[in-house]
Amino acid sequence: ALEDEKYESVANAYSFLGQIALDKNQEKRARYCFKKQFNYAKICDAPFTATRAINNEAILAFMSSNYDESLVLFQKVLNQRKSQGFHFYTCEAYMNIANYHLQTGDSIKGSLYIDSCITLGEKHNLLLNQIEALELILEYKESVELRNKLAFLISKRNEQFNQNLHKRKSLLFDDKKSENRNNYLIISLILFTGIMTWL
């Protein structure tokens, strides 16, 4: 990617490398990768990738117990996601701040951000965001009503997944049928041309 000057791909690669480093508790390496991610995202003017880099920095700050810095960065990510206009990522930003507050013991603020995530998810039919938000709530508070709602949304998501899978398979089958029809047409034309030439 570097050789081909595909800097957005480079930024994404650094993001993945940083996540791997985080999983291995290699904080210094993760920080290096996220800085590189941010720099390359700026070069190629990829605002989504740059925002993801800031989000990664916020996670790192939280893991290092720099809670004030972490919250400032998470808020910055939320503001950027709102202006970027992709609701899926805005929901994720709400959830990150909710998780921050829940983990630092402020369940009231945590609930407010979770509610914002769920409301936005419901408004735009973002099932995955709603499911993740409900799972997060259930980590901190047991509720039969929420469990039932979660089960319903998971069932709905699975139903949509199966419908999409069926559609893809039928489209593939239609393509093959169309391909076969084209092959028969070509063979018929060749035979017709050959017979006409012979005659």
ChimeraX attribute file (.defattr): number of C-alpha atoms within 10 A of each C-alpha:
attribute: neighborCount
match mode: 1-to-1
recipient: residues
	/A:1	11
	/A:2	10
	/A:3	6
	/A:4	6
	/A:5	10
	/A:6	12
	/A:7	21
	/A:8	21
	/A:9	17
	/A:10	18
	/A:11	30
	/A:12	21
	/A:13	16
	/A:14	22
	/A:15	23
	/A:16	16
	/A:17	18
	/A:18	26
	/A:19	20
	/A:20	15
	/A:21	18
	/A:22	19
	/A:23	11
	/A:24	11
	/A:25	12
	/A:26	13
	/A:27	18
	/A:28	12
	/A:29	17
	/A:30	25
	/A:31	20
	/A:32	14
	/A:33	24
	/A:34	27
	/A:35	21
	/A:36	20
	/A:37	29
	/A:38	24
	/A:39	16
	/A:40	22
	/A:41	24
	/A:42	16
	/A:43	12
	/A:44	17
	/A:45	13
	/A:46	15
	/A:47	15
	/A:48	15
	/A:49	21
	/A:50	26
	/A:51	22
	/A:52	22
	/A:53	27
	/A:54	20
	/A:55	22
	/A:56	27
	/A:57	21
	/A:58	25
	/A:59	21
	/A:60	21
	/A:61	19
	/A:62	18
	/A:63	14
	/A:64	11
	/A:65	11
	/A:66	13
	/A:67	17
	/A:68	11
	/A:69	14
	/A:70	24
	/A:71	19
	/A:72	13
	/A:73	22
	/A:74	25
	/A:75	17
	/A:76	16
	/A:77	28
	/A:78	23
	/A:79	15
	/A:80	18
	/A:81	23
	/A:82	14
	/A:83	10
	/A:84	14
	/A:85	10
	/A:86	11
	/A:87	18
	/A:88	18
	/A:89	19
	/A:90	24
	/A:91	27
	/A:92	20
	/A:93	25
	/A:94	27
	/A:95	26
	/A:96	25
	/A:97	24
	/A:98	27
	/A:99	22
	/A:100	22
	/A:101	19
	/A:102	20
	/A:103	12
	/A:104	11
	/A:105	11
	/A:106	13
	/A:107	17
	/A:108	12
	/A:109	16
	/A:110	22
	/A:111	17
	/A:112	14
	/A:113	23
	/A:114	27
	/A:115	19
	/A:116	17
	/A:117	28
	/A:118	23
	/A:119	15
	/A:120	19
	/A:121	22
	/A:122	13
	/A:123	10
	/A:124	11
	/A:125	13
	/A:126	18
	/A:127	19
	/A:128	15
	/A:129	22
	/A:130	24
	/A:131	19
	/A:132	18
	/A:133	26
	/A:134	20
	/A:135	15
	/A:136	16
	/A:137	20
	/A:138	15
	/A:139	9
	/A:140	11
	/A:141	9
	/A:142	10
	/A:143	11
	/A:144	9
	/A:145	9
	/A:146	15
	/A:147	14
	/A:148	11
	/A:149	15
	/A:150	20
	/A:151	13
	/A:152	13
	/A:153	17
	/A:154	16
	/A:155	12
	/A:156	13
	/A:157	16
	/A:158	12
	/A:159	12
	/A:160	13
	/A:161	12
	/A:162	12
	/A:163	12
	/A:164	12
	/A:165	12
	/A:166	12
	/A:167	12
	/A:168	12
	/A:169	12
	/A:170	12
	/A:171	12
	/A:172	12
	/A:173	12
	/A:174	12
	/A:175	12
	/A:176	12
	/A:177	12
	/A:178	12
	/A:179	12
	/A:180	12
	/A:181	12
	/A:182	12
	/A:183	12
	/A:184	12
	/A:185	12
	/A:186	12
	/A:187	12
	/A:188	12
	/A:189	12
	/A:190	12
	/A:191	12
	/A:192	12
	/A:193	12
	/A:194	11
	/A:195	10
	/A:196	9
	/A:197	8
	/A:198	7
	/A:199	6
